Amino acid sequence: MVKRLYKSNENKMIDGVCGGIAEYFDIDPTLVRLGWVVICALGGSGIIAYIIAAIIIPRNPQ
């Protein structure tokens, strides 16, 4: 079975990007969200990366 990256339908706060990444790597979604906050606080590029990921990563078809 091929592992695919999708936006999460269950673990979502804004668009499901962090939840989808957490499901892909099988980690807690809170850790991914905290990582995004740290990236945003350090340089601000995390906001742009999140917007790009929200556009590029497809929704989970299930």
C-alpha positions in Angstrom: 0.0 0.0 0.0 1.3 3.4 -1.0 1.3 6.1 1.7 -0.1 9.4 0.5 -0.2 12.8 2.1 -3.8 14.2 2.5 -5.4 17.0 4.5 -7.1 15.5 7.5 -10.9 15.5 7.8 -10.9 14.7 11.5 -7.8 16.5 13.0 -8.3 19.9 11.5 -8.4 23.4 13.0 -8.1 25.6 10.0 -7.7 23.5 6.9 -6.4 20.1 8.0 -2.8 20.6 6.8 -1.1 19.9 10.2 -3.5 17.1 11.0 -2.7 15.5 7.6 1.0 15.8 8.2 0.6 14.3 11.6 -1.4 11.3 10.2 1.3 10.8 7.5 4.1 10.6 10.0 2.0 9.0 12.7 2.6 11.6 15.4 0.4 13.8 17.6 -1.1 16.7 15.6 -0.4 19.1 18.5 3.4 18.6 17.9 3.0 19.5 14.3 1.0 22.6 15.1 3.6 23.7 17.7 6.2 23.3 15.0 4.3 25.6 12.7 4.0 28.2 15.4 7.8 28.0 16.1 8.5 28.4 12.3 6.1 31.3 12.1 7.7 33.0 15.1 11.2 32.6 13.9 10.9 34.0 10.5 7.4 34.3 9.3 7.9 31.9 6.4 5.6 29.3 8.1 2.5 31.3 7.2 3.4 31.3 3.5 4.3 27.6 3.7 1.0 26.8 5.4 -0.9 28.6 2.7 1.0 26.9 -0.1 0.4 23.5 1.6 -3.3 24.2 2.0 -3.5 24.8 -1.8 -1.3 21.9 -2.9 -2.2 19.1 -0.5 -5.5 17.4 -1.6 -8.4 16.5 0.7 -8.7 12.9 1.9 -11.2 11.2 -0.4 -12.4 8.9 2.4 
